Every structure is written in structure tokens, then in C-alpha cells.
Amino acid sequence: MMKREVGIGILGLGHVGKGTLDIIHKNRAFIEKEITPCKIKLTGLADLDIKRKPEIEQYHSIFTNSAQKVIEHPEVQIIVEVIGGEYPAYNLIKKALEMGRHVVTSNKEVVAKHGYELLTIARKNQVQFLFETSVGSAMPILGVISNILTSCPLDEITGILNGTTNYILDLMFEKNMTQQEALKKAQEMGYAEADPGKDILGLDALYKIFILSSLGFRTRLNLDQIDYSGISNITQEDIQLAKQLGYRIKLLAMANKKQDQLDIRVQPVLIEQEHFLAHINGVNNGIFLHGENYGELFFSGAGAGGVAGGSMIVSDIIRTIRQPQYFEYDYLVKDSKESEVRSFDQEENSYFLRIQQEEKQDNRNRIEVILAKNNISIEDISKVTDKENRFMIGFLTARLQEEIINKALKEIGQQISCAKVENCIKVYHSTR
């Protein structure tokens, strides 16, 4: 049961934590109309960095460098964890739940790696553990999946879930930047961290598609079974060759369900420039859902930013105050059986190949002979010369099985010493 004055503690005053505090401060009257007759009271703000102490004087007395102190405050009922990273965030969330505090978090890594355990602890202690902001920032996609789309099962979830890599790929496409130049710009704009590894390598999108799939398919999953790759191997030459062919390169997170089988993965793909996912620009996110009863649905919105993330944090706070005893994730707590994730590699896909040739050497005919011998049809070809005058060819294949393309690429490497296969990227085709 919520007290009339609800104590709230915030752990972490980075972009999202500050955004959450700003929204509560500016919109307090509006928020309290949503939770009447309750009122909200900030009981603690914690951050190790003293420079993040709020400028507003009324919050100076509740600022501390001790997250433990905020969790243990006798008046706190809701803890907001926006520190980020696996540790110490996981330990703090766990302690708060065990002490009977409701927890709201934006931490996709903790939710993906420890979510089932933390939901079990929350259920046992009759408190909420909510994480809307962990996937779509300002986009309320988890609420839609959990509470709105309940007439039939989902069978596909596909989306651009990482704003940093989307921004980088856009700069490479629009401004002809190299990946390193685009990353530097993203860091200058505050869209990429000093260490952007989790974004570039695809881990951030992996955590998000894991959460979406668990909730969307109503099942437990094994994070280690999901294949993922990032954009570290995408070059300006890939971008330009794909552009000539009428495609953009995007980092997609994809989940498909057929009968009781799941295929979940994160990888860069070619998307036709006219496709709606190709028009998700900058740091925005876009998510496509499909279910038999409601057909195709598409959601897009800000995928990063303090105020954007803070808006959904505050929405989860309001939801907790309105329904403190409603626990919607029973299906993840009561059934401990995991669904197996497997690759649908036997299904046919089109592929984009980038092959580098030595200067003044044109081995296109020899390459095409090897491809033809393996029954691989070429639908289109593009060419570009890089800054070092290396000759690049882009091949777009017809649909074929992955094992066939792998065999052909191996033969090219063995038989044509002056031609090097630099990249092989799938072309996105909707499964519907």
C-alpha cells in the first residue's frame, strides 16, 4: 500500500537521472494530478561525482555520494536506478527489492542478465520492478507489448534499437564520413560514450531485443543463445557500394517465431532505401511488430537523451503509485522453462559481397564463374575506388542458403589471390 506522500530516491545523476529530476521538478503539479490523492517527495539523490550535485538549492540537502544511504532512507518507497552498467547497479537493485522498495530502472544490461532473478525477488516482496526505459527510451514499447497487444501472440519483432550506431551509419551515408570520423562526431554530440564498445559491437541492441523477445513472446530465454554482431566491420566503401545498389546499411535487431521455434539475432543488414526502417534517422529508434490479429504495427521515437529517458522513468513511477500491487510478469516468474533460440540459416537470403581487388586488376569474370558454378545468381553490381586507389566491387546476390555463399567465398579466397572478400552482409527481407 502506498503512503499518501511517496518517497522517491534516484541513484545516478547522469543524463537520464538528471532528466528524471528535471521532469519531476518542472511537472510536479501535473504528475500529482495523475496520482491523486498521493504526493511525491524526493528523499535522496546519489552520485559518486560531486559535480553532478543539482544546481537547484532545495535538493542540496538530499544529495549524497552513498547509494546505500538513499536505499535505506526510512521514507523511500521507490528507487530509481539510472547508474548504468552491470555493477554495482545489480547489487543495489537487488538490495532495494529485498528491502521492499519498488524499483524503476533504465538499465538494459542488468535487466537482460539478471531480470528473471530480480522479478522473482520483486514478486516475493510484493513490489514492482519496472524497466520501460531500458529498451525504447521515450517510446513506451514494453507497455504496448505487455498491456495492449494481448489479443494474440506476436510472431515478429524487428527494429533499430541503438541510436548511437544509427547516427554513425547515417553520417557515413549522408556525409561520406569514415566510421571513425562519424564516431568522433557522435561523441562530440553526446550520443556516444567515451568507450562506445557496447554500441559498436551490438551488445546494447542485444540486451534490448532480449528484453523485447522475453516480454513479446511471453517466455524465458538464454541470452547466450542469441547471435549478435555490430558495425565495426562496416566501411565507407560498404556504404557507397550499397548506396549505388539502392540500399542503406542499418544495424537491425530481429526476432521471429514460427510455431515454437525462435530466431533472434542482431546484425548489420542492407535495407532498400524506400523501406520505412531506412528512414529512421539519427539517434531515433524504430520498432516493427507483427501479430496475426493486428497485422503490422510500427513505432518510432527518440532512442536517447536525458529528458526522453526520464519521461518514461517518471511514467513508470506513476504506474507504480497507481498500481503498487499489480504484477504483470508472472509468466516469467512462475515458468522457469526456457525457449530455445536457434538460427533459421536454412532459409534463403540475399547477400551483399564487397570484394577488394589489387590495383588495375579486374577479376570480375573469374569471380562470376565461381559464383555461377555454385548456382549463385548476381542481381546487381556496383563499383568504387577507395582513398588508397583500391578497386572495390559490390555484388548483390539472389536468394540462397548461407552454406552456399560461404562455400563460394571460400573458393574465391583459395583460387583468386589478388581478390579479397572484405565483407558479406545479409539483405533484409521481411518474413511476412
C-alpha positions as CSV (number, residue, x, y, z in Angstrom):
1,M,0.0,0.0,0.0
2,M,1.4,3.4,-1.0
3,K,1.6,6.1,1.6
4,R,0.0,9.5,0.7
5,E,3.4,11.0,0.4
6,V,5.5,8.7,-1.8
7,G,9.3,8.9,-1.1
8,I,11.5,8.6,-4.2
9,G,15.2,8.1,-4.3
10,I,17.3,8.5,-7.5
11,L,20.6,6.6,-7.9
12,G,22.8,8.2,-10.6
13,L,22.5,11.8,-11.9
14,G,23.9,11.4,-15.4
15,H,21.8,12.3,-18.5
16,V,18.8,10.1,-17.6
17,G,18.9,10.7,-13.9
18,K,19.1,14.5,-14.4
19,G,16.3,14.3,-16.9
20,T,14.2,12.4,-14.4
21,L,14.8,15.0,-11.7
22,D,14.1,17.9,-14.1
23,I,10.8,16.4,-15.2
24,I,9.7,15.8,-11.6
25,H,10.7,19.3,-10.6
26,K,9.0,21.1,-13.6
27,N,5.9,18.9,-13.9
28,R,5.2,18.1,-10.2
29,A,1.7,19.6,-10.3
30,F,0.8,17.7,-13.5
31,I,2.3,14.4,-12.1
32,E,0.4,14.7,-8.8
33,K,-2.9,15.1,-10.6
34,E,-2.1,11.7,-12.2
35,I,-1.6,10.1,-8.8
36,T,-4.1,12.0,-6.7
37,P,-4.5,11.8,-3.7
38,C,-0.8,10.9,-3.4
39,K,2.0,13.4,-3.4
40,I,5.7,12.8,-4.3
41,K,8.7,13.6,-2.1
42,L,12.3,13.3,-3.2
43,T,14.1,11.7,-0.3
44,G,17.6,11.1,-1.8
45,L,19.8,11.8,-4.8
46,A,23.0,9.8,-5.1
47,D,26.0,10.1,-7.4
48,L,29.7,9.5,-6.9
49,D,30.6,12.6,-8.9
50,I,30.2,15.7,-6.7
51,K,30.0,17.8,-9.9
52,R,26.6,16.3,-10.6
53,K,25.1,17.8,-7.5
54,P,21.9,19.6,-8.6
55,E,22.0,23.3,-9.1
56,I,18.6,23.8,-7.5
57,E,19.3,24.6,-3.9
58,Q,16.3,22.8,-2.4
59,Y,17.9,19.4,-3.4
60,H,21.3,20.1,-1.9
61,S,20.4,18.6,1.4
62,I,19.3,15.3,0.0
63,F,22.3,14.9,-2.3
64,T,24.9,12.2,-1.3
65,N,27.6,10.0,-2.7
66,S,26.1,7.0,-1.0
67,A,23.5,5.0,-2.9
68,Q,23.2,2.7,0.1
69,K,22.0,5.7,2.2
70,V,19.3,6.5,-0.3
71,I,18.0,2.9,-0.4
72,E,17.9,2.7,3.4
73,H,16.1,6.0,3.9
74,P,13.1,5.2,6.1
75,E,10.7,7.3,3.9
76,V,11.8,6.0,0.5
77,Q,9.3,3.7,-1.3
78,I,10.5,3.9,-4.9
79,I,14.1,3.7,-6.0
80,V,15.1,4.9,-9.5
81,E,18.3,3.2,-10.7
82,V,19.9,5.1,-13.6
83,I,23.6,4.4,-12.9
84,G,24.1,2.1,-15.9
85,G,26.4,-0.9,-16.3
86,E,26.1,-4.2,-14.6
87,Y,27.8,-3.5,-11.3
88,P,27.2,-2.0,-8.8
89,A,23.7,-1.4,-10.3
90,Y,22.6,-5.1,-10.0
91,N,23.6,-5.3,-6.3
92,L,21.8,-2.0,-5.5
93,I,18.6,-3.0,-7.3
94,K,18.6,-6.4,-5.6
95,K,19.1,-4.9,-2.1
96,A,16.3,-2.3,-2.7
97,L,13.9,-5.0,-3.8
98,E,14.8,-7.2,-0.8
99,M,14.1,-4.3,1.5
100,G,10.6,-3.9,0.0
101,R,11.3,-0.9,-2.2
102,H,9.8,-0.6,-5.7
103,V,12.4,-0.2,-8.4
104,V,12.3,1.6,-11.7
105,T,15.4,1.3,-13.9
106,S,16.7,2.2,-17.4
107,N,19.4,-0.5,-17.1
108,K,19.1,-2.8,-20.1
109,E,22.2,-4.8,-19.2
110,V,21.0,-5.6,-15.7
111,V,17.5,-6.5,-16.9
112,A,18.9,-8.8,-19.7
113,K,21.4,-10.5,-17.5
114,H,19.5,-10.7,-14.2
115,G,15.9,-9.7,-14.9
116,Y,14.3,-13.1,-14.2
117,E,16.0,-13.2,-10.8
118,L,15.1,-9.7,-9.9
119,L,11.5,-10.1,-11.0
120,T,11.3,-13.2,-8.7
121,I,12.6,-11.2,-5.8
122,A,10.2,-8.4,-6.5
123,R,7.3,-10.8,-6.7
124,K,8.3,-12.4,-3.4
125,N,8.5,-9.0,-1.7
126,Q,5.2,-7.7,-3.3
127,V,6.9,-4.8,-5.0
128,Q,7.2,-3.6,-8.6
129,F,10.3,-3.9,-10.8
130,L,9.7,-1.8,-13.9
131,F,12.1,-1.1,-16.8
132,E,10.2,0.6,-19.7
133,T,13.1,3.0,-20.4
134,S,15.6,0.1,-20.9
135,V,14.5,-0.5,-24.5
136,G,12.9,2.4,-26.2
137,S,13.8,5.4,-24.1
138,A,10.8,7.7,-24.8
139,M,9.0,5.0,-26.7
140,P,6.6,3.1,-24.4
141,I,7.1,-0.2,-26.4
142,L,7.2,-2.5,-23.4
143,G,3.9,-1.2,-22.1
144,V,2.4,-1.7,-25.5
145,I,3.6,-5.3,-25.8
146,S,2.7,-6.2,-22.2
147,N,-0.6,-4.4,-21.7
148,I,-2.1,-3.5,-25.1
149,L,-1.3,-6.2,-27.6
150,T,-2.9,-9.0,-25.7
151,S,-5.4,-10.4,-28.3
152,C,-2.9,-12.8,-30.0
153,P,0.7,-13.8,-29.9
154,L,3.4,-11.8,-31.6
155,D,5.4,-13.5,-34.3
156,E,7.9,-10.9,-35.3
157,I,9.8,-8.0,-33.6
158,T,12.3,-6.1,-35.8
159,G,13.9,-2.8,-35.1
160,I,16.6,-0.2,-35.0
161,L,17.3,-0.2,-31.2
162,N,20.6,1.6,-30.9
163,G,20.7,5.3,-31.6
164,T,24.5,5.7,-31.5
165,T,25.1,3.2,-34.3
166,N,22.2,4.5,-36.3
167,Y,23.6,8.1,-36.1
168,I,27.1,6.8,-37.1
169,L,25.7,4.9,-40.1
170,D,23.6,7.9,-41.2
171,L,26.7,10.2,-41.1
172,M,28.6,7.7,-43.2
173,F,25.7,7.6,-45.7
174,E,24.8,11.3,-45.8
175,K,28.2,13.0,-45.2
176,N,30.6,10.4,-46.6
177,M,32.4,10.1,-43.3
178,T,34.5,7.2,-42.3
179,Q,33.3,5.2,-39.3
180,Q,35.9,6.7,-37.0
181,E,35.0,10.3,-38.2
182,A,31.3,9.6,-37.5
183,L,32.1,8.1,-34.1
184,K,34.1,11.2,-33.1
185,K,31.1,13.4,-34.2
186,A,28.7,11.2,-32.2
187,Q,30.9,11.6,-29.1
188,E,31.1,15.4,-29.6
189,M,27.3,15.5,-29.8
190,G,27.0,13.4,-26.6
191,Y,25.4,10.5,-28.5
192,A,28.3,8.1,-27.9
193,E,30.2,7.3,-24.7
194,A,34.0,7.7,-24.4
195,D,34.0,3.9,-24.6
196,P,31.4,3.1,-27.2
197,G,32.1,-0.6,-27.3
198,K,28.7,-1.9,-26.3
199,D,27.1,0.2,-29.0
200,I,29.6,-0.6,-31.8
201,L,29.8,-4.3,-31.0
202,G,26.0,-4.7,-30.9
203,L,25.7,-5.5,-27.2
204,D,23.3,-2.7,-26.4
205,A,20.9,-3.9,-29.2
206,L,21.4,-7.5,-28.0
207,Y,20.2,-6.6,-24.5
208,K,17.2,-4.7,-25.9
209,I,16.0,-7.4,-28.3
210,F,16.4,-10.0,-25.5
211,I,14.0,-7.9,-23.3
212,L,11.6,-7.3,-26.1
213,S,11.5,-11.0,-27.1
214,S,11.1,-12.2,-23.5
215,L,8.0,-10.0,-23.0
216,G,6.7,-10.2,-26.6
217,F,6.9,-14.0,-26.8
218,R,6.0,-14.5,-23.1
219,T,8.9,-16.8,-22.4
220,R,12.3,-17.1,-20.7
221,L,15.3,-17.0,-23.0
222,N,19.0,-17.7,-22.7
223,L,21.0,-14.6,-23.6
224,D,24.0,-16.7,-24.6
225,Q,22.0,-18.4,-27.4
226,I,21.4,-15.1,-29.3
227,D,23.8,-14.4,-32.2
228,Y,24.9,-10.7,-32.4
229,S,27.4,-8.6,-34.3
230,G,27.9,-4.8,-34.6
231,I,29.0,-2.3,-37.1
232,S,32.8,-2.4,-36.5
233,N,33.3,-4.1,-39.9
234,I,31.2,-1.6,-41.9
235,T,33.4,0.7,-44.0
236,Q,32.7,3.8,-46.1
237,E,33.2,1.5,-49.2
238,D,30.3,-0.8,-48.0
239,I,28.1,2.3,-47.6
240,Q,28.9,3.7,-51.0
241,L,28.5,0.3,-52.8
242,A,25.2,-0.3,-51.1
243,K,24.0,3.2,-51.9
244,Q,24.7,2.6,-55.7
245,L,22.6,-0.5,-55.4
246,G,19.7,1.4,-53.8
247,Y,20.2,0.3,-50.2
248,R,21.2,1.7,-46.8
249,I,23.0,-0.3,-44.1
250,K,21.3,-0.4,-40.7
251,L,22.0,-2.3,-37.5
252,L,18.9,-4.4,-37.0
253,A,17.7,-6.5,-34.1
254,M,15.4,-9.2,-35.3
255,A,13.2,-11.8,-33.6
256,N,10.9,-14.2,-35.4
257,K,8.7,-17.0,-34.0
258,K,7.5,-19.9,-36.1
259,Q,5.4,-22.5,-34.2
260,D,7.5,-23.0,-31.1
261,Q,10.8,-22.0,-32.6
262,L,12.6,-18.7,-32.2
263,D,15.2,-17.0,-34.3
264,I,16.7,-13.9,-32.6
265,R,19.7,-12.0,-33.8
266,V,21.4,-8.6,-34.1
267,Q,23.4,-7.8,-37.2
268,P,24.0,-5.1,-39.8
269,V,21.9,-5.6,-43.0
270,L,21.1,-3.9,-46.3
271,I,17.7,-2.3,-46.4
272,E,16.1,-0.9,-49.5
273,Q,16.2,2.9,-49.4
274,E,12.4,3.1,-49.7
275,H,11.7,0.9,-46.7
276,F,10.3,2.6,-43.7
277,L,13.1,1.4,-41.4
278,A,15.6,3.0,-43.8
279,H,14.1,6.4,-42.8
280,I,14.7,6.0,-39.1
281,N,17.4,8.7,-38.9
282,G,19.9,10.0,-36.4
283,V,19.6,8.7,-32.8
284,N,15.9,7.7,-33.3
285,N,14.7,4.2,-32.8
286,G,12.1,2.3,-34.8
287,I,10.4,-1.0,-34.0
288,F,8.2,-3.1,-36.2
289,L,5.8,-5.6,-34.7
290,H,3.6,-8.3,-36.4
291,G,0.8,-10.4,-35.0
292,E,-1.9,-12.3,-36.8
293,N,-4.8,-10.4,-35.4
294,Y,-3.5,-6.8,-35.7
295,G,-1.1,-7.2,-38.7
296,E,1.8,-4.8,-39.0
297,L,2.5,-2.1,-36.4
298,F,5.3,0.4,-36.4
299,F,6.6,2.6,-33.5
300,S,9.3,5.2,-33.6
301,G,10.7,7.9,-31.3
302,A,13.7,9.3,-29.5
303,G,16.1,6.5,-28.6
304,A,18.4,8.5,-26.5
305,G,18.6,11.6,-24.4
306,G,18.1,12.5,-20.7
307,V,14.7,14.1,-21.0
308,A,13.4,11.3,-23.4
309,G,14.6,8.6,-21.0
310,G,13.4,10.5,-17.9
311,S,9.9,10.8,-19.3
312,M,9.4,7.0,-19.3
313,I,11.1,6.7,-15.9
314,V,8.5,9.1,-14.5
315,S,5.8,7.2,-16.3
316,D,6.9,4.0,-14.6
317,I,6.9,5.9,-11.2
318,I,3.3,6.9,-11.8
319,R,2.3,3.4,-12.8
320,T,3.9,2.0,-9.6
321,I,2.0,4.5,-7.5
322,R,-1.3,3.8,-9.2
323,Q,-1.0,0.0,-9.1
324,P,1.6,-0.9,-6.5
325,Q,0.3,-4.5,-6.1
326,Y,-0.3,-5.3,-9.8
327,F,2.5,-7.6,-11.0
328,E,2.3,-8.3,-14.7
329,Y,5.3,-10.5,-15.3
330,D,4.0,-13.7,-13.5
331,Y,4.6,-15.7,-16.7
332,L,8.3,-15.0,-16.4
333,V,8.5,-15.8,-12.7
334,K,6.3,-18.9,-12.4
335,D,7.5,-20.8,-15.5
336,S,11.3,-21.3,-15.4
337,K,11.4,-23.2,-18.7
338,E,13.5,-21.5,-21.4
339,S,12.5,-21.4,-25.0
340,E,15.3,-22.5,-27.4
341,V,16.7,-19.9,-29.7
342,R,18.0,-21.3,-33.0
343,S,19.2,-19.9,-36.3
344,F,16.9,-20.2,-39.3
345,D,20.0,-20.4,-41.6
346,Q,18.4,-23.0,-43.8
347,E,16.1,-20.2,-45.0
348,E,17.2,-18.3,-48.1
349,N,18.6,-14.8,-48.0
350,S,20.1,-12.3,-50.5
351,Y,23.6,-11.2,-49.8
352,F,25.8,-8.2,-50.4
353,L,29.5,-9.0,-51.1
354,R,32.3,-6.5,-51.0
355,I,35.4,-7.8,-52.8
356,Q,38.7,-5.8,-53.0
357,Q,41.0,-6.3,-55.9
358,E,44.5,-5.2,-56.5
359,E,45.1,-2.0,-58.4
360,K,44.5,-2.4,-62.1
361,Q,43.4,-6.0,-61.7
362,D,39.8,-6.8,-62.8
363,N,38.9,-10.4,-61.7
364,R,35.2,-9.8,-62.1
365,N,34.8,-12.6,-64.7
366,R,36.7,-15.1,-62.6
367,I,34.6,-14.2,-59.6
368,E,31.4,-14.6,-61.5
369,V,32.5,-18.0,-62.8
370,I,33.0,-19.3,-59.3
371,L,29.7,-17.8,-58.2
372,A,27.9,-19.4,-61.2
373,K,29.5,-22.8,-60.5
374,N,27.9,-22.6,-57.1
375,N,24.5,-21.7,-58.6
376,I,24.6,-18.2,-57.3
377,S,22.8,-15.6,-59.4
378,I,24.0,-12.0,-59.4
379,E,21.2,-9.4,-59.4
380,D,23.3,-6.3,-59.5
381,I,26.8,-5.0,-59.3
382,S,28.4,-1.7,-58.1
383,K,32.0,-0.4,-58.1
384,V,34.0,2.1,-56.2
385,T,37.7,3.1,-55.7
386,D,38.7,3.9,-52.2
387,K,41.1,6.7,-51.0
388,E,44.1,4.4,-51.5
389,N,43.0,3.6,-55.1
390,R,42.0,0.1,-54.3
391,F,39.2,-1.2,-56.6
392,M,36.1,-2.5,-54.8
393,I,33.2,-4.4,-56.3
394,G,29.8,-4.9,-54.7
395,F,27.8,-8.0,-55.7
396,L,24.1,-8.3,-54.8
397,T,23.0,-12.0,-55.0
398,A,19.7,-13.6,-55.5
399,R,18.3,-15.5,-52.5
400,L,20.2,-18.6,-51.5
401,Q,21.2,-20.6,-48.4
402,E,24.0,-19.4,-46.2
403,E,26.1,-22.5,-46.6
404,I,26.2,-22.0,-50.4
405,I,27.5,-18.4,-50.1
406,N,30.1,-19.5,-47.5
407,K,31.4,-22.2,-49.8
408,A,31.7,-19.8,-52.8
409,L,33.5,-17.2,-50.8
410,K,36.0,-19.8,-49.6
411,E,36.7,-20.8,-53.2
412,I,37.2,-17.2,-54.2
413,G,39.8,-16.8,-51.5
414,Q,41.6,-20.0,-52.5
415,Q,41.6,-19.5,-56.3
416,I,42.0,-15.8,-56.8
417,S,44.9,-14.5,-54.8
418,C,44.5,-10.9,-55.9
419,A,40.9,-10.7,-54.9
420,K,39.9,-10.5,-51.2
421,V,36.4,-10.9,-49.8
422,E,36.2,-7.9,-47.4
423,N,32.6,-8.2,-46.3
424,C,29.4,-10.3,-46.6
425,I,26.2,-8.8,-45.4
426,K,22.6,-10.1,-45.5
427,V,19.9,-8.2,-47.3
428,Y,16.8,-7.6,-45.1
429,H,13.6,-9.1,-46.3
430,S,10.5,-9.1,-44.0
431,T,9.4,-12.6,-43.2
432,R,5.7,-11.6,-43.7
